[in-house]
Amino acid sequence: MASCAVEGGCVTDYLAIAISMLSMILLLSRFILPFVVHKVPRTKNSGFWIPVIQVFASFNLLLSIVMSLNFLKFKKRHWWQSCYVWAVWFEGPLGFGLLLSCRLTQAFQLYYIFVKRRLPPIRSYITLPLILLPWIAGAAFIHMKQPLNPRCHMGAHWIIPVVSLHTSYVSALVGFTGAVRHIDFRFDELRDLWRGILVSASSIGLWVAAYVLNEIRDDISWLQVASRFLLLIMASILVLAFFSMSSSQPLLSQISLRKRESREFGSMGEALGIPDSGLLLQREPAQVIDPNEPLDKLLLDKRFRLSFMAFADSCLAGESVHFYDEVHELGKISLDDSVRRIYMARHIIDKYIVAGAAMEVNISHRSRQEILTTADLAHPTLFSNALNELMQLIKMNLAKDYWSSMYFMKFKEDASMRSNGREPEQMTGWNFSPRLSSVHGVDDPFHQEHFSKSSSIDVHDSDIQLTRNGE
């Protein structure tokens, strides 16, 4: 016991390492499985890379504890095995400090979005390094002063400033959490913030207790072994409890595998409980569609909108129609329900408006900036100008081709059968010759690459595609 307490390699050391490896596997599964199983598209904004950084920081924190506290029995012969590499840089700015900075960045975003009701004035890729800057400065100062002994412990007079840095970040997190505690969050954001505060504060307390015990009673071998065992176990619990996707990608957090709910949400409208969102009742009365009616009025009919959306998707130009559909869902939310309106507006902005979004729409720079710099995310006319621009593009391009497409013919046939009290039947053997789309510019599906199509397409296959797009 005495030798392994100093040199490492005790049975409890290997047990703690095994538990930490298991926690990292669980952490990676919580992050990766929703993308693999549910085929959730990967975004380019902070909603994706902040959780990635959390996973990276979690790995650094666990590895730094293993390397700096002599869990493994090896001699430190190389510079990269130095205490200052692991106990200072990897455990501080690249580990615990980076974890707290990620959570503070998320809390800062929640404060601005739901309390200030506007997008944060500073982008996340700038906010995070600014919050992390004191950790980097502190690590550089410690590296210059060289206060660590061969066991990677520092003198007692260094404890107060180091612990003060840790507690100041937890205090800032408490401050942001207190500022948003009155918000009726829908996706457990507030619970995750309080859980992060509790676990991080407990970790700091345990770290201080373990340090004091090791420094005061370094002659007791079992105490050294037990304290580092508890430190690594607590850190393993910390990285699991600290990780959360609700603040970054609320919809993804609802459909992830950790949610044991019988129903999965396919859209933000469904997750927010917007009436009839994502639903198409089979017994709904059929509406007579007149092509001479304004397209704005026709798109209010859900069956027509889904048919038109399926046609636009087949032309690889469906972003505008999907945008119209989600803005239409936003309009169903009461103006008094600002929280749900902000959720939906934020979802639309992340999906359609920001540069590089998964379904970025082709709107003018002026309209885009009006949305991104709005003073009220819950404003009823937030997307009006962008929607007007897109409707003009739809009318000039997609609408012209839709009236002569198979999708409209199938829609008319289904509507006719429903008006006669019969359910639509599958029809086979009706071939048609597809027309090339006349969509131009950025929305042109043939603008970047051309696809070869057969001269005839079976209506049954197209019916299946329409049904899938309508679900």
ZAGUMI-708515 format. One line per field, with one value per residue (C-alpha): residue number from 1; y, x, z. Coordinates in Angstrom, 2 decimals, padded with zeros to 5 digits, always signed. Last residue first. Layout:
# ZAGUMI-708515
resi <- (NUM:...)
py <- (Y:...)
px <- (X:...)
pz <- (Z:...)
END
This chain:
# ZAGUMI-708515
resi <- (471:470:469:468:467:466:465:464:463:462:461:460:459:458:457:456:455:454:453:452:451:450:449:448:447:446:445:444:443:442:441:440:439:438:437:436:435:434:433:432:431:430:429:428:427:426:425:424:423:422:421:420:419:418:417:416:415:414:413:412:411:410:409:408:407:406:405:404:403:402:401:400:399:398:397:396:395:394:393:392:391:390:389:388:387:386:385:384:383:382:381:380:379:378:377:376:375:374:373:372:371:370:369:368:367:366:365:364:363:362:361:360:359:358:357:356:355:354:353:352:351:350:349:348:347:346:345:344:343:342:341:340:339:338:337:336:335:334:333:332:331:330:329:328:327:326:325:324:323:322:321:320:319:318:317:316:315:314:313:312:311:310:309:308:307:306:305:304:303:302:301:300:299:298:297:296:295:294:293:292:291:290:289:288:287:286:285:284:283:282:281:280:279:278:277:276:275:274:273:272:271:270:269:268:267:266:265:264:263:262:261:260:259:258:257:256:255:254:253:252:251:250:249:248:247:246:245:244:243:242:241:240:239:238:237:236:235:234:233:232:231:230:229:228:227:226:225:224:223:222:221:220:219:218:217:216:215:214:213:212:211:210:209:208:207:206:205:204:203:202:201:200:199:198:197:196:195:194:193:192:191:190:189:188:187:186:185:184:183:182:181:180:179:178:177:176:175:174:173:172:171:170:169:168:167:166:165:164:163:162:161:160:159:158:157:156:155:154:153:152:151:150:149:148:147:146:145:144:143:142:141:140:139:138:137:136:135:134:133:132:131:130:129:128:127:126:125:124:123:122:121:120:119:118:117:116:115:114:113:112:111:110:109:108:107:106:105:104:103:102:101:100:99:98:97:96:95:94:93:92:91:90:89:88:87:86:85:84:83:82:81:80:79:78:77:76:75:74:73:72:71:70:69:68:67:66:65:64:63:62:61:60:59:58:57:56:55:54:53:52:51:50:49:48:47:46:45:44:43:42:41:40:39:38:37:36:35:34:33:32:31:30:29:28:27:26:25:24:23:22:21:20:19:18:17:16:15:14:13:12:11:10:9:8:7:6:5:4:3:2:1)
py <- (+012.73:+014.65:+013.96:+010.25:+010.28:+012.23:+009.76:+006.82:+008.49:+009.11:+005.40:+004.57:+007.15:+005.25:+007.53:+007.81:+009.32:+008.36:+011.12:+012.28:+014.79:+018.06:+019.86:+023.37:+025.30:+022.28:+022.61:+026.34:+028.06:+029.99:+031.43:+030.10:+027.65:+026.60:+022.95:+020.33:+018.52:+014.92:+012.61:+010.64:+007.07:+005.75:+002.03:+002.14:+003.77:+003.68:+004.50:+007.71:+007.18:+007.60:+010.08:+011.67:+014.81:+012.54:+010.98:+014.40:+015.65:+012.57:+013.08:+016.78:+016.06:+013.39:+015.82:+018.49:+016.15:+014.85:+018.33:+020.78:+023.11:+022.72:+024.07:+027.63:+027.62:+026.71:+029.71:+033.12:+032.39:+030.76:+033.64:+036.20:+034.12:+034.12:+037.91:+038.21:+035.63:+037.52:+040.74:+039.10:+037.10:+039.19:+040.46:+038.99:+040.09:+037.28:+037.66:+041.31:+043.75:+042.24:+042.09:+038.65:+039.22:+042.67:+041.42:+038.70:+041.10:+043.55:+040.82:+039.72:+036.27:+032.87:+030.39:+028.41:+024.85:+023.42:+026.91:+028.10:+031.76:+032.16:+032.32:+028.88:+026.36:+028.52:+031.39:+029.07:+027.38:+030.75:+031.90:+028.71:+028.95:+032.69:+032.12:+029.45:+031.87:+034.84:+033.15:+036.37:+036.63:+033.27:+030.59:+029.74:+032.24:+030.19:+027.25:+029.47:+030.50:+026.77:+026.12:+029.17:+028.06:+024.56:+026.16:+028.26:+025.36:+023.02:+023.68:+020.23:+019.87:+016.84:+018.92:+021.58:+018.92:+017.51:+021.02:+021.66:+018.46:+019.33:+022.84:+021.54:+019.18:+021.93:+024.55:+027.94:+027.46:+028.21:+031.70:+032.73:+031.14:+033.58:+031.77:+031.02:+027.47:+026.79:+024.17:+022.73:+021.73:+018.17:+017.81:+016.41:+012.72:+011.63:+014.10:+015.64:+016.31:+017.94:+020.78:+020.40:+022.82:+023.88:+021.60:+022.95:+019.58:+019.29:+022.71:+021.96:+019.04:+015.25:+014.81:+011.27:+009.64:+006.73:+008.71:+007.39:+010.35:+009.23:+008.13:+011.67:+013.06:+015.82:+016.83:+017.20:+019.66:+021.73:+021.97:+024.16:+024.61:+021.14:+019.45:+018.78:+017.52:+018.53:+015.38:+013.07:+015.17:+015.61:+011.93:+011.06:+013.96:+012.59:+009.14:+010.68:+012.68:+009.80:+007.54:+010.38:+010.71:+006.96:+006.38:+009.36:+008.37:+004.76:+005.92:+008.11:+010.08:+012.82:+013.88:+017.67:+017.97:+014.98:+015.83:+019.47:+018.53:+015.99:+018.52:+021.22:+018.81:+017.61:+021.17:+022.06:+018.94:+019.70:+023.21:+021.75:+019.19:+021.68:+024.40:+021.98:+020.57:+024.08:+024.81:+021.47:+022.09:+025.53:+024.15:+021.32:+021.64:+023.77:+026.69:+028.75:+031.68:+032.85:+031.21:+033.23:+035.83:+033.32:+031.03:+033.88:+034.72:+031.08:+030.65:+033.73:+032.23:+028.96:+030.97:+032.89:+029.61:+028.18:+031.36:+031.70:+028.10:+028.93:+032.25:+030.60:+027.46:+029.19:+030.10:+026.41:+025.42:+023.48:+019.75:+017.99:+015.17:+016.48:+019.89:+022.61:+026.35:+026.94:+030.75:+030.92:+027.94:+029.36:+032.67:+030.91:+028.83:+031.95:+033.81:+030.85:+030.50:+034.25:+034.03:+031.28:+033.73:+035.66:+032.43:+031.36:+034.70:+035.00:+031.62:+032.18:+035.31:+038.56:+040.65:+037.67:+037.22:+039.12:+038.63:+040.32:+037.69:+034.69:+035.11:+037.20:+035.10:+031.81:+032.83:+033.83:+030.52:+028.65:+030.62:+030.00:+026.26:+026.29:+028.34:+025.91:+022.98:+024.92:+025.77:+022.15:+020.82:+022.75:+025.92:+024.05:+020.27:+020.20:+023.33:+023.15:+019.57:+018.02:+020.13:+021.73:+018.37:+017.28:+014.13:+016.09:+017.03:+013.40:+011.14:+010.95:+007.38:+005.07:+003.46:+004.78:+006.64:+009.08:+012.18:+014.26:+011.74:+010.31:+013.72:+015.21:+012.37:+012.97:+016.71:+016.39:+013.92:+016.24:+019.22:+017.39:+016.29:+019.86:+021.16:+018.89:+020.11:+023.70:+022.68:+021.58:+024.25:+026.76:+026.80:+024.46:+022.06:+018.29:+016.82:+014.48:+010.94:+009.63:+006.71:+008.20:+011.84:+010.98:+008.32:+010.63:+012.90:+010.55:+007.75:+009.89:+010.58:+006.92:+005.95:+008.73:+007.47:+003.94:+005.19:+007.01:+003.82:+001.82:+004.50:+004.37:+000.59:+000.90:+003.30:+001.17:-001.75:+000.43:+001.37:+004.61:+005.53:+007.18:+005.25:+002.25:+002.00:+002.43:+000.00)
px <- (-045.63:-046.27:-042.83:-043.33:-046.76:-045.46:-042.60:-045.01:-047.24:-044.22:-043.45:-047.07:-047.06:-044.37:-041.86:-041.20:-038.43:-035.80:-034.00:-030.41:-029.50:-027.77:-025.56:-025.20:-028.05:-030.27:-032.06:-032.57:-033.12:-029.85:-030.81:-033.69:-036.56:-037.94:-038.02:-037.62:-040.80:-041.49:-043.04:-045.93:-046.78:-050.00:-049.55:-050.41:-053.04:-053.26:-056.69:-057.87:-060.56:-064.12:-066.81:-067.31:-065.45:-062.64:-062.33:-062.18:-059.54:-057.39:-057.66:-056.90:-053.80:-052.60:-052.89:-051.11:-048.23:-047.97:-046.98:-048.78:-049.96:-046.66:-044.46:-045.74:-045.88:-042.19:-040.78:-042.43:-044.89:-042.22:-039.80:-042.47:-043.43:-039.79:-039.60:-042.88:-041.71:-038.47:-040.41:-042.89:-040.41:-040.48:-044.02:-045.55:-042.64:-041.50:-037.80:-037.95:-035.08:-034.32:-030.69:-030.79:-034.23:-033.55:-030.13:-031.71:-034.22:-031.48:-029.22:-031.97:-033.52:-032.53:-033.31:-030.79:-032.00:-029.23:-027.99:-024.68:-025.44:-028.25:-031.81:-033.32:-032.65:-031.12:-033.55:-036.57:-035.60:-035.04:-038.46:-040.11:-038.50:-039.20:-042.88:-043.07:-041.67:-043.77:-047.12:-049.16:-048.93:-050.68:-048.97:-050.70:-048.54:-045.44:-046.97:-047.33:-043.69:-042.87:-044.83:-043.43:-039.88:-040.66:-041.95:-038.80:-036.46:-038.14:-035.94:-034.50:-037.07:-038.59:-038.62:-040.71:-043.21:-043.45:-043.98:-046.80:-048.51:-048.00:-049.36:-052.38:-053.25:-052.67:-054.88:-053.33:-051.11:-054.07:-054.52:-050.91:-051.03:-053.74:-056.78:-056.72:-055.53:-058.88:-058.64:-061.87:-061.25:-061.67:-063.12:-060.67:-061.28:-057.68:-056.37:-053.06:-050.90:-047.46:-048.75:-052.49:-052.33:-048.77:-047.56:-044.02:-042.52:-045.02:-044.10:-040.40:-040.78:-040.61:-041.34:-041.12:-043.90:-043.53:-041.26:-038.13:-035.95:-032.34:-032.47:-032.58:-035.81:-036.33:-032.67:-032.58:-035.47:-033.68:-030.38:-027.96:-029.58:-031.15:-027.93:-026.53:-023.25:-022.61:-024.07:-021.88:-018.72:-019.28:-019.88:-016.50:-014.92:-016.38:-014.95:-011.55:-011.46:-012.79:-009.93:-007.46:-008.65:-008.71:-005.12:-003.75:-005.68:-004.49:-000.87:-001.02:+002.25:+000.83:-001.42:-001.53:-000.94:-003.01:-005.90:-005.91:-005.87:-008.66:-010.85:-010.19:-011.01:-014.16:-015.41:-014.64:-016.44:-019.49:-019.68:-019.45:-022.19:-024.62:-024.07:-024.40:-027.61:-029.00:-028.25:-029.66:-032.91:-033.20:-032.71:-035.21:-036.79:-039.93:-038.58:-041.09:-038.77:-038.68:-035.27:-033.64:-031.77:-031.07:-029.39:-027.23:-026.11:-025.55:-023.33:-021.37:-020.98:-019.71:-017.19:-016.09:-015.84:-013.18:-011.08:-011.37:-010.19:-006.99:-006.49:-006.98:-004.93:-001.72:-000.72:-000.94:+001.84:+001.16:+000.77:+001.89:+003.62:+007.03:+006.20:+004.26:+004.98:+006.63:+006.14:+005.96:+003.62:+001.41:+001.14:+000.38:-002.34:-003.91:-003.88:-005.48:-008.13:-008.83:-009.31:-011.96:-014.88:-013.36:-012.65:-016.33:-017.89:-016.07:-017.10:-020.49:-021.24:-021.57:-024.77:-026.80:-030.08:-033.05:-035.76:-033.69:-034.94:-035.46:-032.77:-030.28:-030.38:-030.44:-027.34:-025.44:-026.43:-025.04:-021.80:-021.58:-022.00:-019.21:-016.97:-017.57:-016.46:-013.47:-012.32:-012.66:-010.59:-008.59:-008.08:-007.54:-006.97:-005.18:-003.11:-002.17:-002.25:-001.50:+001.14:+002.46:+002.84:+005.22:+004.56:+004.80:+008.37:+009.52:+010.98:+008.19:+008.44:+005.46:+002.92:-000.48:-002.79:-000.01:-002.11:-001.12:-001.74:-005.05:-006.41:-005.38:-007.07:-010.39:-010.31:-009.12:-011.90:-014.52:-013.07:-013.39:-016.96:-017.87:-016.20:-018.45:-021.49:-020.45:-019.84:-023.37:-025.73:-022.94:-023.66:-022.67:-025.58:-025.47:-028.67:-030.53:-030.48:-032.50:-030.17:-026.80:-027.35:-029.20:-026.55:-023.52:-023.84:-025.38:-023.16:-020.04:-020.97:-021.69:-018.30:-016.65:-018.34:-017.13:-013.56:-013.87:-015.13:-012.19:-009.75:-011.27:-010.87:-007.28:-006.50:-008.40:-006.10:-003.05:-000.83:+000.66:+004.19:+003.38:+000.32:+001.59:+004.64:+002.79:+000.00)
pz <- (-042.38:-045.58:-046.99:-046.47:-048.11:-051.09:-051.55:-051.42:-053.98:-056.19:-056.13:-057.03:-059.79:-061.68:-063.30:-067.00:-069.08:-066.56:-064.76:-064.97:-062.31:-062.98:-060.50:-059.14:-060.74:-061.31:-057.98:-058.67:-055.31:-055.62:-058.97:-061.05:-060.71:-064.11:-063.12:-065.80:-066.65:-065.74:-068.32:-066.92:-066.17:-064.73:-064.06:-060.41:-058.31:-054.54:-053.29:-051.68:-049.04:-050.20:-049.10:-052.51:-051.40:-050.25:-053.71:-055.36:-052.93:-053.59:-057.37:-057.10:-054.96:-057.38:-060.26:-058.21:-057.36:-060.94:-062.04:-064.33:-061.56:-059.69:-062.46:-062.29:-058.48:-058.15:-060.00:-059.99:-057.19:-055.01:-055.51:-054.59:-051.55:-050.47:-050.42:-048.51:-045.95:-045.32:-044.78:-042.40:-040.30:-037.11:-037.67:-034.48:-032.24:-029.92:-030.77:-029.73:-030.33:-033.73:-034.84:-036.52:-038.04:-039.48:-040.59:-042.74:-044.23:-045.22:-046.59:-048.93:-048.70:-050.13:-047.38:-045.33:-044.78:-042.55:-041.68:-043.16:-042.53:-040.01:-041.34:-041.99:-039.21:-036.48:-037.13:-037.28:-033.99:-032.30:-033.48:-032.18:-028.75:-028.61:-029.44:-026.75:-024.17:-025.32:-024.74:-024.72:-028.51:-028.70:-030.77:-034.07:-035.98:-035.17:-037.06:-040.15:-039.72:-039.71:-042.92:-044.73:-043.90:-045.18:-048.38:-048.81:-048.08:-050.57:-053.57:-054.26:-057.05:-055.30:-052.12:-053.87:-055.00:-051.47:-050.11:-052.61:-051.50:-047.84:-048.38:-050.30:-047.47:-044.90:-046.52:-045.68:-048.73:-051.00:-049.55:-050.11:-053.57:-054.63:-056.11:-059.83:-059.17:-057.43:-054.73:-053.35:-049.75:-048.52:-045.05:-042.46:-041.87:-042.43:-039.87:-040.79:-037.76:-037.70:-035.55:-034.96:-031.98:-031.03:-028.24:-028.09:-029.07:-031.93:-033.30:-032.89:-035.25:-035.27:-031.60:-030.27:-028.35:-025.96:-023.71:-022.09:-022.96:-022.73:-026.35:-027.69:-029.14:-026.58:-026.30:-030.08:-029.90:-027.26:-029.17:-027.22:-023.81:-023.81:-024.92:-021.47:-020.04:-016.44:-014.90:-016.98:-016.63:-012.89:-012.17:-013.68:-011.74:-008.52:-009.28:-010.07:-006.84:-004.74:-005.87:-005.30:-001.71:-001.01:-002.17:-000.24:+002.89:+002.64:+002.70:+005.81:+005.89:+003.66:+006.53:+006.21:+002.48:+001.42:+003.74:+002.64:-001.04:-000.67:+001.16:-001.46:-004.32:-002.55:-002.11:-005.72:-006.95:-004.80:-006.27:-009.80:-009.08:-007.54:-010.14:-013.06:-011.58:-011.22:-014.88:-016.06:-014.18:-015.76:-019.27:-018.77:-022.25:-021.86:-019.85:-017.87:-017.21:-013.58:-012.94:-015.73:-013.64:-010.85:-013.35:-014.62:-011.07:-010.06:-013.13:-012.10:-008.62:-010.12:-012.11:-009.02:-007.07:-009.37:-009.44:-005.65:-005.23:-007.12:-005.29:-001.83:-002.50:-003.55:+000.03:+001.00:-001.40:-004.56:-005.09:-008.29:-006.35:-007.47:-005.90:-007.70:-007.26:-010.69:-010.81:-014.63:-014.98:-012.24:-014.15:-017.45:-015.80:-014.28:-017.60:-019.40:-016.70:-016.80:-020.63:-020.61:-020.54:-023.45:-025.34:-024.95:-025.89:-029.22:-030.68:-029.05:-031.07:-029.17:-029.15:-027.89:-029.83:-028.45:-025.85:-023.09:-020.62:-022.93:-025.60:-023.63:-020.47:-022.37:-024.34:-021.19:-019.57:-022.59:-022.45:-018.70:-019.32:-021.88:-019.57:-016.70:-018.86:-020.21:-016.69:-015.54:-018.43:-021.05:-018.98:-015.68:-015.59:-018.94:-018.31:-014.61:-013.29:-016.71:-018.45:-015.27:-013.56:-016.32:-018.32:-021.60:-020.69:-020.71:-018.04:-015.50:-014.26:-014.54:-012.23:-013.20:-010.83:-010.00:-009.27:-012.33:-015.13:-013.92:-012.90:-016.26:-018.16:-016.41:-017.05:-020.65:-021.50:-020.01:-021.89:-025.24:-024.47:-023.49:-026.66:-028.74:-026.77:-027.68:-031.32:-032.14:-030.83:-031.38:-035.11:-037.92:-037.59:-037.88:-039.26:-036.86:-038.26:-035.29:-034.55:-035.54:-034.57:-031.35:-030.60:-030.72:-027.66:-025.12:-026.44:-025.99:-022.36:-021.66:-023.10:-021.07:-017.89:-018.59:-018.97:-015.63:-013.96:-015.36:-014.17:-010.67:-010.57:-011.77:-008.93:-006.41:-007.22:-006.60:-009.56:-008.29:-007.19:-003.86:-002.68:-004.65:-002.38:+000.91:+000.00)
END
